Amino acid sequence: MKTNWGILACGKIARKFASDLKKVDGAVLHAVASTSMERAMSFAADFPAQHVLGSYEELVNLPDLDVVYVASPHSHHHEHTLLCLNHGKAVLCEKAFAINSRQASEMIDLARSKKVFLMEALWTRFLPHYQKVQEMIAEGLLGELKGVTANFGFKPVEPVAPRLFDPSLGGGALLDIGIYPVFLAQSLLGIPDSIQASMNPSASGVDEQCSISFHYDNGRSANLFATLASNLETDADVFGTKGRIRLTSRFYEPSATINYYPGIVDTRTLVGLDREAGFGYQFEARHVQECLKSGKTESPVWSLDDTLNLMKTLDRIRLAMGLKYDVDK
């Protein structure tokens, strides 16, 4: 069975996704769309598609399109996802899912009312090394789970992408990269009982860097950090009373290595297979196709409730550090 994919917006992340889609059995890049025909044609020169379109309305009106990957800036995810859902198109929406939980709720409510598939493209959730970390915790290798530390930082190279610091595009460290440490902590420890957070504002007023602490009534905690001012190791530690897992070399990517203390082994040994080439987006794409083929309208692995809970936590963090966007009003 073939799955006809459409890509909405033709930026950098869309190129990575299209590249990995070639690794998914049955996946067909059926259509690509941009608000600029020139950008769409440039994209299709590298990733050929049957339909190359200069508007998103043309994309959602294609009759034989199975699912749309929404790859626009997260400031536009709400608008573009609603457009797709209102035309009955299944959606894989890039993270951050929306600007705030109000937008996320509207997207989720529409998908559920129309019984159309919707999932956030939180791709790390589907990577083999993340699933292995969950297995190790379940096996008791860490004992009683006590906490998570994680950081993510990079210094943008010139010319700096405008979306990174533009308040109208939901710019700032938290929604762009801080979402990864927040996801890791919440997915492993649960929703925090209390949150402390602070930020260093950029010239535009959004967070250039942010520091976040999660606290739990059961004694767990998480210390998380994200910055757009410096290149960090981007690693993470998950620890308990019996041991520690260290995720190195970009903890959120397939390149991450799992170091287990007191023993040390790498991802290939733990998972039992060589790392699959690519950026890592093929795993979530395969999962979407499996859901569609089995008639599911949301993922049993990364549910819409999971997405909404993550967005609510991001809202709480922004409230704690005093960051507001116009769409919050």
C-alpha positions in Angstrom: 0.0 0.0 0.0 1.2 3.5 -0.9 0.8 6.6 1.3 0.7 9.9 -0.6 2.4 12.6 1.5 2.2 16.3 1.0 4.7 18.8 2.5 3.4 22.2 3.5 6.2 24.8 3.5 9.6 24.2 2.0 12.2 25.2 4.5 15.2 23.5 6.1 13.3 21.0 8.2 11.1 20.0 5.3 14.2 19.1 3.3 15.3 16.8 6.1 11.9 15.2 6.3 11.7 14.7 2.6 15.2 13.1 2.5 14.2 10.6 5.2 10.8 9.9 3.6 12.7 8.0 0.9 13.6 5.5 3.6 10.0 4.7 4.4 8.4 1.8 2.5 5.3 2.8 0.7 5.8 6.5 1.2 5.3 8.7 -1.8 6.1 12.4 -1.9 3.0 13.3 -3.8 2.9 17.1 -3.4 5.0 20.0 -2.1 3.6 23.4 -1.5 4.9 26.9 -0.6 3.5 30.4 -0.7 6.1 30.9 -3.4 6.1 28.8 -6.5 9.8 29.6 -6.9 10.6 28.0 -3.5 8.3 25.1 -4.3 10.1 24.4 -7.6 13.5 24.7 -6.0 12.4 22.2 -3.4 11.0 19.8 -6.0 14.2 20.0 -8.0 15.9 18.1 -5.1 12.8 16.2 -4.0 10.6 15.5 -7.0 6.8 15.3 -6.5 3.9 14.8 -8.8 2.3 18.2 -7.7 4.4 21.3 -7.2 2.2 24.0 -5.8 2.3 27.7 -5.0 -0.4 27.8 -2.4 -1.5 25.7 0.5 -5.1 25.8 -0.6 -4.2 23.9 -3.7 -2.4 21.3 -1.6 -5.4 20.6 0.7 -7.7 20.3 -2.3 -5.8 17.5 -3.9 -8.2 14.5 -3.8 -5.6 11.7 -3.5 -3.5 13.2 -0.8 -3.3 11.0 2.4 -1.4 13.0 4.9 0.2 16.5 5.1 3.5 17.2 7.0 3.1 20.8 8.3 6.6 22.2 8.2 5.9 26.0 8.5 7.2 28.0 11.5 5.3 27.1 14.7 3.7 30.5 14.7 1.6 29.2 11.7 1.0 25.6 12.8 -2.4 26.5 14.2 -3.6 28.1 11.0 -2.2 25.5 8.6 -3.2 22.5 10.6 -6.8 23.8 10.8 -6.7 24.3 7.1 -5.7 20.7 6.5 -8.2 19.2 9.0 -11.0 21.3 7.6 -10.3 19.6 4.2 -10.2 16.2 5.7 -6.4 15.7 5.4 -4.5 13.8 8.0 -1.7 15.9 9.6 1.7 15.4 11.0 2.5 18.8 12.5 6.1 19.8 13.3 6.9 20.8 16.9 6.4 23.0 18.7 2.8 22.0 18.0 1.5 25.5 18.5 2.3 28.8 20.3 0.1 28.0 23.3 -2.2 25.4 24.7 -5.3 27.4 23.6 -4.3 27.0 20.0 -3.3 23.3 20.6 -6.7 22.6 22.1 -8.5 24.1 19.1 -6.4 21.9 16.7 -7.0 18.8 18.8 -10.7 19.4 19.2 -11.2 19.9 15.5 -9.3 16.7 14.6 -11.3 14.7 17.1 -14.6 16.1 16.0 -13.9 15.3 12.4 -12.2 12.0 13.2 -9.2 12.9 11.2 -5.7 11.8 12.2 -3.4 14.4 13.8 -0.1 14.0 15.5 2.7 16.3 16.7 6.0 15.5 15.0 7.9 15.1 18.3 10.4 12.8 16.4 12.7 12.1 19.4 9.8 10.0 20.9 10.1 7.5 18.1 13.9 7.1 17.9 15.3 3.7 19.0 17.7 5.1 21.6 14.8 6.9 23.4 12.7 3.8 23.4 15.7 1.9 24.9 16.0 4.5 27.7 12.4 3.8 28.6 13.0 0.1 28.6 16.1 0.4 30.8 14.0 2.5 33.3 11.2 -0.1 33.2 13.7 -2.9 33.8 14.8 -1.2 37.0 18.4 -0.4 36.0 18.2 3.0 37.5 16.3 1.9 40.6 13.9 4.6 41.9 13.9 7.4 39.3 15.1 10.7 40.8 15.7 13.2 38.1 16.8 14.6 34.7 19.3 17.2 33.7 19.5 18.3 30.1 20.8 21.2 28.0 20.5 22.4 24.4 22.4 25.3 23.0 23.7 26.6 19.7 24.9 29.9 18.4 23.1 30.7 15.1 25.4 31.4 12.1 25.0 34.4 9.9 22.6 35.1 8.3 20.5 34.3 11.4 17.0 32.9 10.5 14.5 35.7 11.4 12.1 33.2 13.1 14.6 32.6 15.9 14.2 36.0 17.5 11.0 37.3 16.0 8.2 37.6 18.6 5.5 37.4 15.8 6.9 34.0 14.8 7.0 32.7 18.3 10.8 33.2 18.5 13.1 32.4 21.4 15.0 29.5 22.8 12.2 27.8 24.6 9.8 26.9 21.7 12.6 26.3 19.2 15.1 24.1 21.2 14.0 24.2 24.9 11.1 22.0 24.0 13.5 19.1 23.8 14.8 19.1 27.4 11.3 19.8 28.6 9.9 16.9 26.6 12.6 14.6 27.9 12.0 15.5 31.5 8.2 15.4 31.3 8.0 12.2 29.3 10.2 10.4 31.9 9.2 12.0 35.1 5.6 13.2 34.5 4.0 16.6 34.7 5.8 18.7 37.2 3.9 19.8 40.4 5.7 23.2 40.4 8.0 25.1 38.0 10.6 27.8 38.4 12.0 29.5 35.3 13.9 32.6 34.3 15.2 34.0 31.0 17.7 36.3 29.5 15.9 38.4 26.9 17.2 39.1 23.5 17.1 42.5 21.9 13.7 41.6 20.5 12.3 40.7 23.9 12.1 36.9 23.4 14.2 34.5 25.4 17.8 34.3 24.2 18.3 31.7 26.9 16.2 30.1 29.6 16.7 28.1 32.8 14.0 25.8 34.0 13.5 23.7 37.2 10.8 21.1 37.6 9.8 20.0 41.1 7.7 16.9 42.1 6.0 16.1 45.3 7.5 12.6 45.1 11.0 14.0 45.4 11.9 14.0 41.7 13.4 17.1 40.0 14.7 18.3 36.6 17.1 21.0 35.7 16.9 22.2 32.1 18.6 24.8 30.1 18.4 26.2 26.5 20.4 29.0 24.8 20.7 30.6 21.4 23.9 32.4 22.6 26.4 29.6 22.7 27.2 26.1 21.4 26.6 23.5 24.2 27.3 19.8 24.5 23.5 19.2 24.2 23.6 16.1 26.4 21.4 14.8 29.2 21.5 12.7 32.3 18.6 10.5 33.6 19.4 9.2 37.1 18.0 7.1 39.9 19.0 5.4 43.2 20.8 2.5 41.4 22.4 4.0 38.3 22.6 6.7 35.7 22.0 7.0 31.9 24.0 9.6 30.1 22.8 10.6 26.6 25.7 12.2 24.7 26.2 13.8 21.3 22.8 15.6 20.9 20.5 13.6 23.2 17.5 14.3 21.0 19.0 12.9 17.7 19.8 9.4 16.4 23.5 10.2 16.9 23.0 10.0 20.7 25.0 7.4 22.6 23.7 5.8 25.7 26.2 5.5 28.5 25.0 3.5 31.4 26.8 3.8 34.7 28.3 1.6 36.3 28.5 0.0 32.9 29.1 1.7 29.5 27.6 0.5 26.2 26.6 2.4 23.1 23.3 2.6 21.3 24.1 0.0 18.7 24.8 -2.6 21.4 21.7 -1.7 23.4 19.3 -1.6 20.5 20.9 -4.6 18.7 21.2 -2.9 15.3 23.4 -0.5 13.5 22.3 3.0 13.4 20.0 3.7 10.4 21.3 6.4 8.1 19.4 9.7 7.8 18.3 12.5 10.1 15.8 10.3 12.1 12.5 11.6 10.8 11.7 8.3 9.0 10.7 6.6 12.3 7.8 9.0 13.0 6.8 8.8 9.3 6.6 5.0 9.5 4.5 5.3 12.6 2.1 7.7 11.0 1.6 5.3 8.1 1.0 2.4 10.4 -1.7 4.5 12.2 -3.4 5.5 9.0 -3.4 1.9 7.7 -5.0 0.6 10.9 -7.6 3.4 10.9 -6.3 5.3 14.0 -7.1 9.0 14.3 -4.3 9.6 16.8 -1.1 7.9 17.9 -1.0 5.4 20.8 2.7 6.3 21.3 2.5 10.1 21.3 -1.1 10.9 21.9 -2.9 14.3 21.5 -3.2 14.3 25.3 0.6 14.0 25.5 0.9 17.0 23.1 -1.6 19.1 25.0 0.1 18.4 28.3 3.5 19.4 26.9 2.0 22.6 25.5 0.4 23.4 28.9 3.8 22.9 30.6 5.5 25.2 28.0 2.8 27.8 28.9 3.6 27.5 32.6 7.3 28.0 31.8 6.6 31.1 29.8 4.4 32.5 32.5 7.1 31.9 35.1 9.7 33.7 33.1 7.4 36.4 31.9 7.4 35.7 28.1 4.2 36.6 26.2 3.4 36.6 22.5 0.7 38.7 20.9 -1.5 35.5 20.3 -1.6 34.9 24.1 -3.7 38.0 24.5 
